[in-house]
Amino acid sequence: MVSDHVASAMLQHIKHMAAAMQAEEAEATTRLHHAHTAHRTPAALIRQFILGEARVA
């Protein structure tokens, strides 16, 4: 039988793991959003067009 102390400690650990996973997911989402936004600037689109034309030629 698991004591109340051990069960409480396990639940706290799971709670901390869940919070860490949520923070990591939020950071990854933010980075993905920034990367997507950076690739959609006018300068980035022109650069992609020029590089695309260079690759085709």
mmCIF file of the N, C-alpha and C atoms, coordinates in Angstrom:
data_MODEL
# 
_entry.id   MODEL 
# 
loop_
_atom_site.group_PDB 
_atom_site.id 
_atom_site.type_symbol 
_atom_site.label_atom_id 
_atom_site.label_alt_id 
_atom_site.label_comp_id 
_atom_site.label_asym_id 
_atom_site.label_entity_id 
_atom_site.label_seq_id 
_atom_site.pdbx_PDB_ins_code 
_atom_site.Cartn_x 
_atom_site.Cartn_y 
_atom_site.Cartn_z 
_atom_site.occupancy 
_atom_site.B_iso_or_equiv 
_atom_site.pdbx_formal_charge 
_atom_site.auth_seq_id 
_atom_site.auth_comp_id 
_atom_site.auth_asym_id 
_atom_site.auth_atom_id 
_atom_site.pdbx_PDB_model_num 
ATOM 1   N N  . MET A 1 1  ? 0.837  -1.180 0.000   1.00 0.00 ? 1  MET A N  1 
ATOM 2   C CA . MET A 1 1  ? 0.000  0.000  0.000   1.00 0.00 ? 1  MET A CA 1 
ATOM 3   C C  . MET A 1 1  ? 0.884  1.247  0.000   1.00 0.00 ? 1  MET A C  1 
ATOM 4   N N  . VAL A 1 2  ? 0.547  2.221  -0.818  1.00 0.00 ? 2  VAL A N  1 
ATOM 5   C CA . VAL A 1 2  ? 1.310  3.457  -0.919  1.00 0.00 ? 2  VAL A CA 1 
ATOM 6   C C  . VAL A 1 2  ? 0.820  4.434  0.146   1.00 0.00 ? 2  VAL A C  1 
ATOM 7   N N  . SER A 1 3  ? 1.774  5.040  0.843   1.00 0.00 ? 3  SER A N  1 
ATOM 8   C CA . SER A 1 3  ? 1.393  5.994  1.889   1.00 0.00 ? 3  SER A CA 1 
ATOM 9   C C  . SER A 1 3  ? 0.876  7.287  1.258   1.00 0.00 ? 3  SER A C  1 
ATOM 10  N N  . ASP A 1 4  ? 0.153  8.046  2.045   1.00 0.00 ? 4  ASP A N  1 
ATOM 11  C CA . ASP A 1 4  ? -0.370 9.323  1.557   1.00 0.00 ? 4  ASP A CA 1 
ATOM 12  C C  . ASP A 1 4  ? 0.754  10.272 1.178   1.00 0.00 ? 4  ASP A C  1 
ATOM 13  N N  . HIS A 1 5  ? 1.848  10.215 1.914   1.00 0.00 ? 5  HIS A N  1 
ATOM 14  C CA . HIS A 1 5  ? 2.996  11.085 1.638   1.00 0.00 ? 5  HIS A CA 1 
ATOM 15  C C  . HIS A 1 5  ? 3.596  10.768 0.261   1.00 0.00 ? 5  HIS A C  1 
ATOM 16  N N  . VAL A 1 6  ? 3.776  9.491  -0.016  1.00 0.00 ? 6  VAL A N  1 
ATOM 17  C CA . VAL A 1 6  ? 4.348  9.071  -1.301  1.00 0.00 ? 6  VAL A CA 1 
ATOM 18  C C  . VAL A 1 6  ? 3.389  9.428  -2.438  1.00 0.00 ? 6  VAL A C  1 
ATOM 19  N N  . ALA A 1 7  ? 2.109  9.175  -2.248  1.00 0.00 ? 7  ALA A N  1 
ATOM 20  C CA . ALA A 1 7  ? 1.122  9.494  -3.278  1.00 0.00 ? 7  ALA A CA 1 
ATOM 21  C C  . ALA A 1 7  ? 1.094  10.989 -3.545  1.00 0.00 ? 7  ALA A C  1 
ATOM 22  N N  . SER A 1 8  ? 1.167  11.790 -2.502  1.00 0.00 ? 8  SER A N  1 
ATOM 23  C CA . SER A 1 8  ? 1.180  13.248 -2.659  1.00 0.00 ? 8  SER A CA 1 
ATOM 24  C C  . SER A 1 8  ? 2.428  13.702 -3.409  1.00 0.00 ? 8  SER A C  1 
ATOM 25  N N  . ALA A 1 9  ? 3.574  13.115 -3.061  1.00 0.00 ? 9  ALA A N  1 
ATOM 26  C CA . ALA A 1 9  ? 4.828  13.460 -3.737  1.00 0.00 ? 9  ALA A CA 1 
ATOM 27  C C  . ALA A 1 9  ? 4.758  13.085 -5.217  1.00 0.00 ? 9  ALA A C  1 
ATOM 28  N N  . MET A 1 10 ? 4.185  11.941 -5.516  1.00 0.00 ? 10 MET A N  1 
ATOM 29  C CA . MET A 1 10 ? 4.062  11.504 -6.912  1.00 0.00 ? 10 MET A CA 1 
ATOM 30  C C  . MET A 1 10 ? 3.150  12.452 -7.690  1.00 0.00 ? 10 MET A C  1 
ATOM 31  N N  . LEU A 1 11 ? 2.041  12.848 -7.083  1.00 0.00 ? 11 LEU A N  1 
ATOM 32  C CA . LEU A 1 11 ? 1.125  13.766 -7.749  1.00 0.00 ? 11 LEU A CA 1 
ATOM 33  C C  . LEU A 1 11 ? 1.777  15.134 -7.985  1.00 0.00 ? 11 LEU A C  1 
ATOM 34  N N  . GLN A 1 12 ? 2.560  15.595 -7.031  1.00 0.00 ? 12 GLN A N  1 
ATOM 35  C CA . GLN A 1 12 ? 3.276  16.866 -7.193  1.00 0.00 ? 12 GLN A CA 1 
ATOM 36  C C  . GLN A 1 12 ? 4.279  16.763 -8.344  1.00 0.00 ? 12 GLN A C  1 
ATOM 37  N N  . HIS A 1 13 ? 4.968  15.634 -8.402  1.00 0.00 ? 13 HIS A N  1 
ATOM 38  C CA . HIS A 1 13 ? 5.943  15.422 -9.485  1.00 0.00 ? 13 HIS A CA 1 
ATOM 39  C C  . HIS A 1 13 ? 5.238  15.435 -10.846 1.00 0.00 ? 13 HIS A C  1 
ATOM 40  N N  . ILE A 1 14 ? 4.121  14.758 -10.936 1.00 0.00 ? 14 ILE A N  1 
ATOM 41  C CA . ILE A 1 14 ? 3.355  14.726 -12.191 1.00 0.00 ? 14 ILE A CA 1 
ATOM 42  C C  . ILE A 1 14 ? 2.871  16.125 -12.546 1.00 0.00 ? 14 ILE A C  1 
ATOM 43  N N  . LYS A 1 15 ? 2.424  16.871 -11.543 1.00 0.00 ? 15 LYS A N  1 
ATOM 44  C CA . LYS A 1 15 ? 1.971  18.249 -11.766 1.00 0.00 ? 15 LYS A CA 1 
ATOM 45  C C  . LYS A 1 15 ? 3.104  19.109 -12.324 1.00 0.00 ? 15 LYS A C  1 
ATOM 46  N N  . HIS A 1 16 ? 4.303  18.976 -11.753 1.00 0.00 ? 16 HIS A N  1 
ATOM 47  C CA . HIS A 1 16 ? 5.457  19.745 -12.231 1.00 0.00 ? 16 HIS A CA 1 
ATOM 48  C C  . HIS A 1 16 ? 5.855  19.326 -13.648 1.00 0.00 ? 16 HIS A C  1 
ATOM 49  N N  . MET A 1 17 ? 5.781  18.029 -13.916 1.00 0.00 ? 17 MET A N  1 
ATOM 50  C CA . MET A 1 17 ? 6.099  17.555 -15.273 1.00 0.00 ? 17 MET A CA 1 
ATOM 51  C C  . MET A 1 17 ? 5.109  18.117 -16.289 1.00 0.00 ? 17 MET A C  1 
ATOM 52  N N  . ALA A 1 18 ? 3.837  18.127 -15.940 1.00 0.00 ? 18 ALA A N  1 
ATOM 53  C CA . ALA A 1 18 ? 2.815  18.667 -16.844 1.00 0.00 ? 18 ALA A CA 1 
ATOM 54  C C  . ALA A 1 18 ? 3.047  20.143 -17.089 1.00 0.00 ? 18 ALA A C  1 
ATOM 55  N N  . ALA A 1 19 ? 3.381  20.890 -16.057 1.00 0.00 ? 19 ALA A N  1 
ATOM 56  C CA . ALA A 1 19 ? 3.648  22.325 -16.210 1.00 0.00 ? 19 ALA A CA 1 
ATOM 57  C C  . ALA A 1 19 ? 4.866  22.549 -17.107 1.00 0.00 ? 19 ALA A C  1 
ATOM 58  N N  . ALA A 1 20 ? 5.896  21.740 -16.932 1.00 0.00 ? 20 ALA A N  1 
ATOM 59  C CA . ALA A 1 20 ? 7.095  21.866 -17.768 1.00 0.00 ? 20 ALA A CA 1 
ATOM 60  C C  . ALA A 1 20 ? 6.779  21.545 -19.227 1.00 0.00 ? 20 ALA A C  1 
ATOM 61  N N  . MET A 1 21 ? 5.970  20.533 -19.451 1.00 0.00 ? 21 MET A N  1 
ATOM 62  C CA . MET A 1 21 ? 5.593  20.168 -20.815 1.00 0.00 ? 21 MET A CA 1 
ATOM 63  C C  . MET A 1 21 ? 4.759  21.273 -21.471 1.00 0.00 ? 21 MET A C  1 
ATOM 64  N N  . GLN A 1 22 ? 3.857  21.876 -20.707 1.00 0.00 ? 22 GLN A N  1 
ATOM 65  C CA . GLN A 1 22 ? 3.055  22.970 -21.242 1.00 0.00 ? 22 GLN A CA 1 
ATOM 66  C C  . GLN A 1 22 ? 3.931  24.171 -21.585 1.00 0.00 ? 22 GLN A C  1 
ATOM 67  N N  . ALA A 1 23 ? 4.904  24.477 -20.734 1.00 0.00 ? 23 ALA A N  1 
ATOM 68  C CA . ALA A 1 23 ? 5.814  25.586 -21.003 1.00 0.00 ? 23 ALA A CA 1 
ATOM 69  C C  . ALA A 1 23 ? 6.648  25.309 -22.252 1.00 0.00 ? 23 ALA A C  1 
ATOM 70  N N  . GLU A 1 24 ? 7.100  24.075 -22.393 1.00 0.00 ? 24 GLU A N  1 
ATOM 71  C CA . GLU A 1 24 ? 7.892  23.704 -23.565 1.00 0.00 ? 24 GLU A CA 1 
ATOM 72  C C  . GLU A 1 24 ? 7.049  23.797 -24.840 1.00 0.00 ? 24 GLU A C  1 
ATOM 73  N N  . GLU A 1 25 ? 5.807  23.365 -24.760 1.00 0.00 ? 25 GLU A N  1 
ATOM 74  C CA . GLU A 1 25 ? 4.917  23.450 -25.914 1.00 0.00 ? 25 GLU A CA 1 
ATOM 75  C C  . GLU A 1 25 ? 4.650  24.906 -26.294 1.00 0.00 ? 25 GLU A C  1 
ATOM 76  N N  . ALA A 1 26 ? 4.447  25.755 -25.299 1.00 0.00 ? 26 ALA A N  1 
ATOM 77  C CA . ALA A 1 26 ? 4.210  27.178 -25.561 1.00 0.00 ? 26 ALA A CA 1 
ATOM 78  C C  . ALA A 1 26 ? 5.438  27.817 -26.213 1.00 0.00 ? 26 ALA A C  1 
ATOM 79  N N  . GLU A 1 27 ? 6.627  27.459 -25.748 1.00 0.00 ? 27 GLU A N  1 
ATOM 80  C CA . GLU A 1 27 ? 7.859  28.003 -26.333 1.00 0.00 ? 27 GLU A CA 1 
ATOM 81  C C  . GLU A 1 27 ? 8.029  27.528 -27.773 1.00 0.00 ? 27 GLU A C  1 
ATOM 82  N N  . ALA A 1 28 ? 7.769  26.256 -28.018 1.00 0.00 ? 28 ALA A N  1 
ATOM 83  C CA . ALA A 1 28 ? 7.889  25.726 -29.380 1.00 0.00 ? 28 ALA A CA 1 
ATOM 84  C C  . ALA A 1 28 ? 6.883  26.392 -30.316 1.00 0.00 ? 28 ALA A C  1 
ATOM 85  N N  . THR A 1 29 ? 5.681  26.612 -29.836 1.00 0.00 ? 29 THR A N  1 
ATOM 86  C CA . THR A 1 29 ? 4.662  27.280 -30.649 1.00 0.00 ? 29 THR A CA 1 
ATOM 87  C C  . THR A 1 29 ? 5.086  28.701 -30.972 1.00 0.00 ? 29 THR A C  1 
ATOM 88  N N  . THR A 1 30 ? 5.626  29.398 -29.984 1.00 0.00 ? 30 THR A N  1 
ATOM 89  C CA . THR A 1 30 ? 6.095  30.773 -30.205 1.00 0.00 ? 30 THR A CA 1 
ATOM 90  C C  . THR A 1 30 ? 7.226  30.808 -31.216 1.00 0.00 ? 30 THR A C  1 
ATOM 91  N N  . ARG A 1 31 ? 8.186  29.897 -31.078 1.00 0.00 ? 31 ARG A N  1 
ATOM 92  C CA . ARG A 1 31 ? 9.310  29.857 -32.030 1.00 0.00 ? 31 ARG A CA 1 
ATOM 93  C C  . ARG A 1 31 ? 8.832  29.535 -33.444 1.00 0.00 ? 31 ARG A C  1 
ATOM 94  N N  . LEU A 1 32 ? 7.902  28.608 -33.556 1.00 0.00 ? 32 LEU A N  1 
ATOM 95  C CA . LEU A 1 32 ? 7.367  28.259 -34.868 1.00 0.00 ? 32 LEU A CA 1 
ATOM 96  C C  . LEU A 1 32 ? 6.650  29.447 -35.490 1.00 0.00 ? 32 LEU A C  1 
ATOM 97  N N  . HIS A 1 33 ? 5.878  30.159 -34.678 1.00 0.00 ? 33 HIS A N  1 
ATOM 98  C CA . HIS A 1 33 ? 5.164  31.336 -35.170 1.00 0.00 ? 33 HIS A CA 1 
ATOM 99  C C  . HIS A 1 33 ? 6.143  32.412 -35.642 1.00 0.00 ? 33 HIS A C  1 
ATOM 100 N N  . HIS A 1 34 ? 7.206  32.649 -34.848 1.00 0.00 ? 34 HIS A N  1 
ATOM 101 C CA . HIS A 1 34 ? 8.198  33.648 -35.242 1.00 0.00 ? 34 HIS A CA 1 
ATOM 102 C C  . HIS A 1 34 ? 8.932  33.241 -36.519 1.00 0.00 ? 34 HIS A C  1 
ATOM 103 N N  . ALA A 1 35 ? 9.260  31.976 -36.646 1.00 0.00 ? 35 ALA A N  1 
ATOM 104 C CA . ALA A 1 35 ? 9.949  31.501 -37.850 1.00 0.00 ? 35 ALA A CA 1 
ATOM 105 C C  . ALA A 1 35 ? 9.048  31.651 -39.068 1.00 0.00 ? 35 ALA A C  1 
ATOM 106 N N  . HIS A 1 36 ? 7.782  31.310 -38.908 1.00 0.00 ? 36 HIS A N  1 
ATOM 107 C CA . HIS A 1 36 ? 6.838  31.443 -40.028 1.00 0.00 ? 36 HIS A CA 1 
ATOM 108 C C  . HIS A 1 36 ? 6.687  32.907 -40.415 1.00 0.00 ? 36 HIS A C  1 
ATOM 109 N N  . THR A 1 37 ? 6.556  33.780 -39.418 1.00 0.00 ? 37 THR A N  1 
ATOM 110 C CA . THR A 1 37 ? 6.408  35.210 -39.684 1.00 0.00 ? 37 THR A CA 1 
ATOM 111 C C  . THR A 1 37 ? 7.654  35.762 -40.370 1.00 0.00 ? 37 THR A C  1 
ATOM 112 N N  . ALA A 1 38 ? 8.832  35.331 -39.918 1.00 0.00 ? 38 ALA A N  1 
ATOM 113 C CA . ALA A 1 38 ? 10.086 35.818 -40.501 1.00 0.00 ? 38 ALA A CA 1 
ATOM 114 C C  . ALA A 1 38 ? 10.209 35.412 -41.963 1.00 0.00 ? 38 ALA A C  1 
ATOM 115 N N  . HIS A 1 39 ? 9.659  34.275 -42.329 1.00 0.00 ? 39 HIS A N  1 
ATOM 116 C CA . HIS A 1 39 ? 9.750  33.811 -43.716 1.00 0.00 ? 39 HIS A CA 1 
ATOM 117 C C  . HIS A 1 39 ? 8.688  34.442 -44.601 1.00 0.00 ? 39 HIS A C  1 
ATOM 118 N N  . ARG A 1 40 ? 7.804  35.225 -44.021 1.00 0.00 ? 40 ARG A N  1 
ATOM 119 C CA . ARG A 1 40 ? 6.741  35.864 -44.792 1.00 0.00 ? 40 ARG A CA 1 
ATOM 120 C C  . ARG A 1 40 ? 6.941  37.366 -44.945 1.00 0.00 ? 40 ARG A C  1 
ATOM 121 N N  . THR A 1 41 ? 8.095  37.883 -44.539 1.00 0.00 ? 41 THR A N  1 
ATOM 122 C CA . THR A 1 41 ? 8.369  39.305 -44.742 1.00 0.00 ? 41 THR A CA 1 
ATOM 123 C C  . THR A 1 41 ? 8.625  39.535 -46.224 1.00 0.00 ? 41 THR A C  1 
ATOM 124 N N  . PRO A 1 42 ? 8.415  40.764 -46.707 1.00 0.00 ? 42 PRO A N  1 
ATOM 125 C CA . PRO A 1 42 ? 8.678  41.042 -48.129 1.00 0.00 ? 42 PRO A CA 1 
ATOM 126 C C  . PRO A 1 42 ? 10.104 40.684 -48.547 1.00 0.00 ? 42 PRO A C  1 
ATOM 127 N N  . ALA A 1 43 ? 11.081 41.004 -47.708 1.00 0.00 ? 43 ALA A N  1 
ATOM 128 C CA . ALA A 1 43 ? 12.474 40.685 -48.059 1.00 0.00 ? 43 ALA A CA 1 
ATOM 129 C C  . ALA A 1 43 ? 12.673 39.176 -48.170 1.00 0.00 ? 43 ALA A C  1 
ATOM 130 N N  . ALA A 1 44 ? 12.065 38.414 -47.266 1.00 0.00 ? 44 ALA A N  1 
ATOM 131 C CA . ALA A 1 44 ? 12.208 36.958 -47.308 1.00 0.00 ? 44 ALA A CA 1 
ATOM 132 C C  . ALA A 1 44 ? 11.532 36.390 -48.549 1.00 0.00 ? 44 ALA A C  1 
ATOM 133 N N  . LEU A 1 45 ? 10.381 36.933 -48.911 1.00 0.00 ? 45 LEU A N  1 
ATOM 134 C CA . LEU A 1 45 ? 9.689  36.444 -50.104 1.00 0.00 ? 45 LEU A CA 1 
ATOM 135 C C  . LEU A 1 45 ? 10.491 36.742 -51.366 1.00 0.00 ? 45 LEU A C  1 
ATOM 136 N N  . ILE A 1 46 ? 11.099 37.919 -51.431 1.00 0.00 ? 46 ILE A N  1 
ATOM 137 C CA . ILE A 1 46 ? 11.947 38.262 -52.595 1.00 0.00 ? 46 ILE A CA 1 
ATOM 138 C C  . ILE A 1 46 ? 13.151 37.326 -52.644 1.00 0.00 ? 46 ILE A C  1 
ATOM 139 N N  . ARG A 1 47 ? 13.773 37.099 -51.480 1.00 0.00 ? 47 ARG A N  1 
ATOM 140 C CA . ARG A 1 47 ? 14.934 36.200 -51.424 1.00 0.00 ? 47 ARG A CA 1 
ATOM 141 C C  . ARG A 1 47 ? 14.542 34.789 -51.873 1.00 0.00 ? 47 ARG A C  1 
ATOM 142 N N  . GLN A 1 48 ? 13.392 34.297 -51.426 1.00 0.00 ? 48 GLN A N  1 
ATOM 143 C CA . GLN A 1 48 ? 12.925 32.975 -51.839 1.00 0.00 ? 48 GLN A CA 1 
ATOM 144 C C  . GLN A 1 48 ? 12.669 32.930 -53.339 1.00 0.00 ? 48 GLN A C  1 
ATOM 145 N N  . PHE A 1 49 ? 12.107 34.002 -53.870 1.00 0.00 ? 49 PHE A N  1 
ATOM 146 C CA . PHE A 1 49 ? 11.849 34.058 -55.309 1.00 0.00 ? 49 PHE A CA 1 
ATOM 147 C C  . PHE A 1 49 ? 13.157 34.014 -56.083 1.00 0.00 ? 49 PHE A C  1 
ATOM 148 N N  . ILE A 1 50 ? 14.124 34.832 -55.666 1.00 0.00 ? 50 ILE A N  1 
ATOM 149 C CA . ILE A 1 50 ? 15.409 34.883 -56.363 1.00 0.00 ? 50 ILE A CA 1 
ATOM 150 C C  . ILE A 1 50 ? 16.115 33.531 -56.270 1.00 0.00 ? 50 ILE A C  1 
ATOM 151 N N  . LEU A 1 51 ? 16.133 32.936 -55.087 1.00 0.00 ? 51 LEU A N  1 
ATOM 152 C CA . LEU A 1 51 ? 16.798 31.641 -54.923 1.00 0.00 ? 51 LEU A CA 1 
ATOM 153 C C  . LEU A 1 51 ? 16.050 30.554 -55.712 1.00 0.00 ? 51 LEU A C  1 
ATOM 154 N N  . GLY A 1 52 ? 14.741 30.649 -55.747 1.00 0.00 ? 52 GLY A N  1 
ATOM 155 C CA . GLY A 1 52 ? 13.967 29.684 -56.534 1.00 0.00 ? 52 GLY A CA 1 
ATOM 156 C C  . GLY A 1 52 ? 14.287 29.794 -58.009 1.00 0.00 ? 52 GLY A C  1 
ATOM 157 N N  . GLU A 1 53 ? 14.401 31.031 -58.495 1.00 0.00 ? 53 GLU A N  1 
ATOM 158 C CA . GLU A 1 53 ? 14.755 31.244 -59.912 1.00 0.00 ? 53 GLU A CA 1 
ATOM 159 C C  . GLU A 1 53 ? 16.168 30.735 -60.173 1.00 0.00 ? 53 GLU A C  1 
ATOM 160 N N  . ALA A 1 54 ? 17.090 30.948 -59.242 1.00 0.00 ? 54 ALA A N  1 
ATOM 161 C CA . ALA A 1 54 ? 18.461 30.495 -59.419 1.00 0.00 ? 54 ALA A CA 1 
ATOM 162 C C  . ALA A 1 54 ? 18.539 28.979 -59.441 1.00 0.00 ? 54 ALA A C  1 
ATOM 163 N N  . ARG A 1 55 ? 17.715 28.317 -58.621 1.00 0.00 ? 55 ARG A N  1 
ATOM 164 C CA . ARG A 1 55 ? 17.728 26.848 -58.577 1.00 0.00 ? 55 ARG A CA 1 
ATOM 165 C C  . ARG A 1 55 ? 17.178 26.253 -59.867 1.00 0.00 ? 55 ARG A C  1 
ATOM 166 N N  . VAL A 1 56 ? 16.172 26.922 -60.449 1.00 0.00 ? 56 VAL A N  1 
ATOM 167 C CA . VAL A 1 56 ? 15.548 26.422 -61.666 1.00 0.00 ? 56 VAL A CA 1 
ATOM 168 C C  . VAL A 1 56 ? 16.492 26.577 -62.844 1.00 0.00 ? 56 VAL A C  1 
ATOM 169 N N  . ALA A 1 57 ? 17.221 27.701 -62.893 1.00 0.00 ? 57 ALA A N  1 
ATOM 170 C CA . ALA A 1 57 ? 18.098 28.013 -64.034 1.00 0.00 ? 57 ALA A CA 1 
ATOM 171 C C  . ALA A 1 57 ? 19.306 27.111 -64.090 1.00 0.00 ? 57 ALA A C  1 
# 
